[in-house]
């Protein structure tokens, strides 16, 4: 089994058919703007977003360990301070990749994020995040040292592409949902969130 991945999202439903028998889900903490809200909660997903992200990652490799860190509840928005708390926690785990399928256009968190990105690099942990949000550059994807991702429906789902764009290397990946995502236990995620997950899965596949 690889070092695994930390998923900062709405939780992960370990019993979903696209994850059951494919990945080990580690029930991680729930974080809010004030820090640790609960030592668990990562195995609950009321939204379906985190489960879609996890299923996309798991499609790239078998026997994957996914640490689910919960920052969303019933809506795919949160105070970005919760993400900082979750990211600090993720860097203490034995993971190869941290999947952050979200971002902020505010610059108020940049110094703290820069420090966390540097810590990740020192620990050989790759942070994967969208390059933009709402058409604007966003952090942490806009920071040097982060694997920035853009959704591109022309890219095959299984083969994200690393290209030079705007003077830096950026991943282009499929924003399409996992196969069977609209089955009986529908997964609610599309777009750059899943493109980020595809790149995380690709990096984990390369590491095995």
Secondary structure, 3 states (H helix, E strand, C coil): CCCCEEEEECCCCCCCCCCCCCEEEEEEEEEECCEEEECCCCCCCCCCHHHHHHHHHHCCCCCEEEEEEECCCCCCCCCHHHHHHHHHHHCCCCCCEEEECCCECCCCCHHHHHHHHHHHHHCCCEEEEECEECCEECECCCCCCCEEEEECCCCCCCCCEEEEECCEEEEEECCCCCCCCCCCCCCCCCCHHHHHHHHHHHHHHHHC
